[in-house]
Amino acid sequence: MTKGKILLLGVLMSLASAAFAAPQATAAPSGIQAYEEQEFVADFTKYKIGDFAPAQYLTPEYTIKQYNLRNLPAPDAGTHWTYMGENYVLVGDTDGKIYKAYNGDIFYHR
């Protein structure tokens, strides 16, 4: 075999081994997205985005007014932040629909 053919064979084998290498893991979410939850447990009940929170979480006593001190984004119009089972949950003001949830550890995010 000539040097050119050996070199070409080496390049082809390198490319082939790279194609079969294990896929790299995707980067972990950063910033506040790292605290985002798709489901959580509160009051011995499992909730997920799209479910409805109990009426008690729609009352002023449970409304979080200083959301920025807890590193939460401003609530959209017609929604408010509440605290359910160690999670901050964005719920609809009138129907209690759950739009977003963050793990309570977001409070310590810097």
Rosetta constraint file for C-alpha pairs under 8 A:
AtomPair CA 1 CA 5 HARMONIC 6.32 0.50
AtomPair CA 1 CA 6 HARMONIC 6.65 0.50
AtomPair CA 2 CA 6 HARMONIC 6.37 0.50
AtomPair CA 3 CA 7 HARMONIC 6.06 0.50
AtomPair CA 4 CA 8 HARMONIC 6.12 0.50
AtomPair CA 5 CA 9 HARMONIC 6.04 0.50
AtomPair CA 6 CA 10 HARMONIC 6.16 0.50
AtomPair CA 7 CA 11 HARMONIC 6.31 0.50
AtomPair CA 8 CA 12 HARMONIC 6.18 0.50
AtomPair CA 9 CA 13 HARMONIC 6.14 0.50
AtomPair CA 10 CA 14 HARMONIC 6.19 0.50
AtomPair CA 11 CA 15 HARMONIC 6.26 0.50
AtomPair CA 12 CA 16 HARMONIC 6.13 0.50
AtomPair CA 13 CA 17 HARMONIC 6.13 0.50
AtomPair CA 14 CA 18 HARMONIC 6.24 0.50
AtomPair CA 15 CA 19 HARMONIC 6.31 0.50
AtomPair CA 16 CA 20 HARMONIC 6.62 0.50
AtomPair CA 17 CA 21 HARMONIC 6.20 0.50
AtomPair CA 28 CA 34 HARMONIC 7.40 0.50
AtomPair CA 29 CA 33 HARMONIC 5.70 0.50
AtomPair CA 29 CA 34 HARMONIC 4.86 0.50
AtomPair CA 30 CA 34 HARMONIC 5.25 0.50
AtomPair CA 32 CA 36 HARMONIC 6.95 0.50
AtomPair CA 32 CA 106 HARMONIC 6.85 0.50
AtomPair CA 32 CA 109 HARMONIC 7.50 0.50
AtomPair CA 35 CA 102 HARMONIC 5.20 0.50
AtomPair CA 35 CA 103 HARMONIC 5.17 0.50
AtomPair CA 35 CA 104 HARMONIC 7.93 0.50
AtomPair CA 35 CA 105 HARMONIC 7.15 0.50
AtomPair CA 35 CA 106 HARMONIC 6.01 0.50
AtomPair CA 36 CA 100 HARMONIC 7.63 0.50
AtomPair CA 36 CA 101 HARMONIC 5.87 0.50
AtomPair CA 36 CA 102 HARMONIC 4.37 0.50
AtomPair CA 36 CA 103 HARMONIC 6.29 0.50
AtomPair CA 37 CA 100 HARMONIC 7.56 0.50
AtomPair CA 37 CA 101 HARMONIC 5.28 0.50
AtomPair CA 37 CA 102 HARMONIC 5.36 0.50
AtomPair CA 37 CA 103 HARMONIC 6.37 0.50
AtomPair CA 38 CA 48 HARMONIC 5.69 0.50
AtomPair CA 38 CA 49 HARMONIC 5.88 0.50
AtomPair CA 38 CA 100 HARMONIC 7.73 0.50
AtomPair CA 38 CA 101 HARMONIC 6.90 0.50
AtomPair CA 39 CA 46 HARMONIC 6.97 0.50
AtomPair CA 39 CA 47 HARMONIC 5.45 0.50
AtomPair CA 39 CA 48 HARMONIC 4.05 0.50
AtomPair CA 39 CA 49 HARMONIC 6.51 0.50
AtomPair CA 39 CA 101 HARMONIC 7.78 0.50
AtomPair CA 40 CA 46 HARMONIC 5.70 0.50
AtomPair CA 40 CA 47 HARMONIC 5.43 0.50
AtomPair CA 40 CA 48 HARMONIC 6.46 0.50
AtomPair CA 40 CA 85 HARMONIC 7.84 0.50
AtomPair CA 40 CA 87 HARMONIC 7.59 0.50
AtomPair CA 41 CA 45 HARMONIC 5.41 0.50
AtomPair CA 41 CA 46 HARMONIC 4.37 0.50
AtomPair CA 41 CA 47 HARMONIC 6.02 0.50
AtomPair CA 41 CA 85 HARMONIC 6.21 0.50
AtomPair CA 42 CA 46 HARMONIC 6.54 0.50
AtomPair CA 42 CA 47 HARMONIC 7.43 0.50
AtomPair CA 42 CA 84 HARMONIC 5.58 0.50
AtomPair CA 42 CA 85 HARMONIC 4.09 0.50
AtomPair CA 42 CA 86 HARMONIC 7.66 0.50
AtomPair CA 43 CA 84 HARMONIC 7.90 0.50
AtomPair CA 43 CA 85 HARMONIC 6.58 0.50
AtomPair CA 47 CA 51 HARMONIC 6.21 0.50
AtomPair CA 48 CA 98 HARMONIC 7.48 0.50
AtomPair CA 49 CA 98 HARMONIC 5.34 0.50
AtomPair CA 49 CA 99 HARMONIC 5.68 0.50
AtomPair CA 49 CA 100 HARMONIC 6.22 0.50
AtomPair CA 49 CA 101 HARMONIC 7.49 0.50
AtomPair CA 50 CA 97 HARMONIC 6.01 0.50
AtomPair CA 50 CA 98 HARMONIC 5.20 0.50
AtomPair CA 50 CA 99 HARMONIC 6.17 0.50
AtomPair CA 51 CA 97 HARMONIC 5.81 0.50
AtomPair CA 51 CA 98 HARMONIC 5.59 0.50
AtomPair CA 52 CA 95 HARMONIC 7.28 0.50
AtomPair CA 52 CA 96 HARMONIC 5.17 0.50
AtomPair CA 52 CA 97 HARMONIC 4.31 0.50
AtomPair CA 52 CA 98 HARMONIC 5.68 0.50
AtomPair CA 53 CA 57 HARMONIC 6.60 0.50
AtomPair CA 53 CA 91 HARMONIC 7.31 0.50
AtomPair CA 53 CA 96 HARMONIC 5.06 0.50
AtomPair CA 53 CA 97 HARMONIC 6.25 0.50
AtomPair CA 53 CA 98 HARMONIC 6.53 0.50
AtomPair CA 54 CA 58 HARMONIC 7.61 0.50
AtomPair CA 54 CA 96 HARMONIC 7.03 0.50
AtomPair CA 55 CA 59 HARMONIC 7.21 0.50
AtomPair CA 55 CA 96 HARMONIC 7.01 0.50
AtomPair CA 56 CA 62 HARMONIC 7.42 0.50
AtomPair CA 57 CA 61 HARMONIC 8.00 0.50
AtomPair CA 57 CA 62 HARMONIC 5.43 0.50
AtomPair CA 57 CA 63 HARMONIC 7.26 0.50
AtomPair CA 57 CA 82 HARMONIC 6.37 0.50
AtomPair CA 57 CA 83 HARMONIC 7.73 0.50
AtomPair CA 57 CA 84 HARMONIC 7.78 0.50
AtomPair CA 57 CA 96 HARMONIC 7.62 0.50
AtomPair CA 58 CA 62 HARMONIC 6.82 0.50
AtomPair CA 58 CA 63 HARMONIC 7.06 0.50
AtomPair CA 58 CA 82 HARMONIC 7.90 0.50
AtomPair CA 58 CA 91 HARMONIC 7.85 0.50
AtomPair CA 58 CA 93 HARMONIC 6.28 0.50
AtomPair CA 58 CA 94 HARMONIC 7.39 0.50
AtomPair CA 58 CA 96 HARMONIC 6.46 0.50
AtomPair CA 59 CA 63 HARMONIC 6.59 0.50
AtomPair CA 62 CA 82 HARMONIC 5.52 0.50
AtomPair CA 62 CA 83 HARMONIC 6.69 0.50
AtomPair CA 63 CA 80 HARMONIC 6.51 0.50
AtomPair CA 63 CA 81 HARMONIC 5.91 0.50
AtomPair CA 63 CA 82 HARMONIC 5.01 0.50
AtomPair CA 63 CA 83 HARMONIC 7.79 0.50
AtomPair CA 64 CA 80 HARMONIC 7.18 0.50
AtomPair CA 64 CA 81 HARMONIC 5.29 0.50
AtomPair CA 64 CA 82 HARMONIC 5.47 0.50
AtomPair CA 64 CA 83 HARMONIC 7.53 0.50
AtomPair CA 65 CA 81 HARMONIC 7.62 0.50
AtomPair CA 66 CA 70 HARMONIC 7.18 0.50
AtomPair CA 67 CA 71 HARMONIC 6.56 0.50
AtomPair CA 67 CA 72 HARMONIC 5.24 0.50
AtomPair CA 67 CA 73 HARMONIC 7.01 0.50
AtomPair CA 67 CA 74 HARMONIC 6.87 0.50
AtomPair CA 67 CA 81 HARMONIC 7.14 0.50
AtomPair CA 68 CA 72 HARMONIC 5.37 0.50
AtomPair CA 68 CA 73 HARMONIC 6.61 0.50
AtomPair CA 68 CA 74 HARMONIC 7.17 0.50
AtomPair CA 69 CA 107 HARMONIC 7.66 0.50
AtomPair CA 70 CA 106 HARMONIC 6.92 0.50
AtomPair CA 70 CA 107 HARMONIC 4.58 0.50
AtomPair CA 70 CA 108 HARMONIC 7.78 0.50
AtomPair CA 71 CA 106 HARMONIC 6.37 0.50
AtomPair CA 71 CA 107 HARMONIC 5.85 0.50
AtomPair CA 71 CA 109 HARMONIC 6.91 0.50
AtomPair CA 72 CA 106 HARMONIC 7.71 0.50
AtomPair CA 75 CA 79 HARMONIC 5.82 0.50
AtomPair CA 75 CA 80 HARMONIC 5.50 0.50
AtomPair CA 75 CA 81 HARMONIC 6.73 0.50
AtomPair CA 75 CA 90 HARMONIC 7.10 0.50
AtomPair CA 76 CA 80 HARMONIC 7.47 0.50
AtomPair CA 78 CA 92 HARMONIC 5.97 0.50
AtomPair CA 78 CA 93 HARMONIC 5.46 0.50
AtomPair CA 78 CA 94 HARMONIC 7.75 0.50
AtomPair CA 79 CA 90 HARMONIC 6.52 0.50
AtomPair CA 79 CA 91 HARMONIC 5.43 0.50
AtomPair CA 79 CA 92 HARMONIC 4.32 0.50
AtomPair CA 79 CA 93 HARMONIC 4.91 0.50
AtomPair CA 80 CA 90 HARMONIC 5.59 0.50
AtomPair CA 80 CA 91 HARMONIC 5.68 0.50
AtomPair CA 80 CA 92 HARMONIC 6.58 0.50
AtomPair CA 80 CA 93 HARMONIC 6.33 0.50
AtomPair CA 81 CA 88 HARMONIC 6.49 0.50
AtomPair CA 81 CA 89 HARMONIC 5.51 0.50
AtomPair CA 81 CA 90 HARMONIC 4.52 0.50
AtomPair CA 81 CA 91 HARMONIC 6.37 0.50
AtomPair CA 82 CA 88 HARMONIC 5.76 0.50
AtomPair CA 82 CA 89 HARMONIC 5.27 0.50
AtomPair CA 82 CA 90 HARMONIC 6.39 0.50
AtomPair CA 82 CA 91 HARMONIC 7.23 0.50
AtomPair CA 83 CA 87 HARMONIC 5.64 0.50
AtomPair CA 83 CA 88 HARMONIC 4.68 0.50
AtomPair CA 83 CA 89 HARMONIC 5.97 0.50
AtomPair CA 84 CA 88 HARMONIC 6.33 0.50
AtomPair CA 84 CA 89 HARMONIC 6.61 0.50
AtomPair CA 86 CA 103 HARMONIC 6.82 0.50
AtomPair CA 86 CA 104 HARMONIC 5.26 0.50
AtomPair CA 87 CA 101 HARMONIC 6.56 0.50
AtomPair CA 87 CA 102 HARMONIC 5.66 0.50
AtomPair CA 87 CA 103 HARMONIC 4.70 0.50
AtomPair CA 87 CA 104 HARMONIC 4.60 0.50
AtomPair CA 88 CA 101 HARMONIC 5.60 0.50
AtomPair CA 88 CA 102 HARMONIC 5.16 0.50
AtomPair CA 88 CA 103 HARMONIC 6.37 0.50
AtomPair CA 88 CA 104 HARMONIC 5.98 0.50
AtomPair CA 89 CA 98 HARMONIC 6.83 0.50
AtomPair CA 89 CA 99 HARMONIC 7.55 0.50
AtomPair CA 89 CA 100 HARMONIC 5.80 0.50
AtomPair CA 89 CA 101 HARMONIC 4.32 0.50
AtomPair CA 89 CA 102 HARMONIC 6.44 0.50
AtomPair CA 90 CA 98 HARMONIC 5.91 0.50
AtomPair CA 90 CA 99 HARMONIC 5.47 0.50
AtomPair CA 90 CA 100 HARMONIC 5.06 0.50
AtomPair CA 90 CA 101 HARMONIC 6.17 0.50
AtomPair CA 91 CA 96 HARMONIC 5.07 0.50
AtomPair CA 91 CA 97 HARMONIC 5.22 0.50
AtomPair CA 91 CA 98 HARMONIC 4.55 0.50
AtomPair CA 91 CA 99 HARMONIC 5.79 0.50
AtomPair CA 91 CA 100 HARMONIC 7.45 0.50
AtomPair CA 92 CA 96 HARMONIC 4.55 0.50
AtomPair CA 92 CA 97 HARMONIC 5.07 0.50
AtomPair CA 92 CA 98 HARMONIC 6.73 0.50
AtomPair CA 92 CA 99 HARMONIC 7.48 0.50
AtomPair CA 102 CA 106 HARMONIC 6.87 0.50
AtomPair CA 105 CA 109 HARMONIC 7.14 0.50
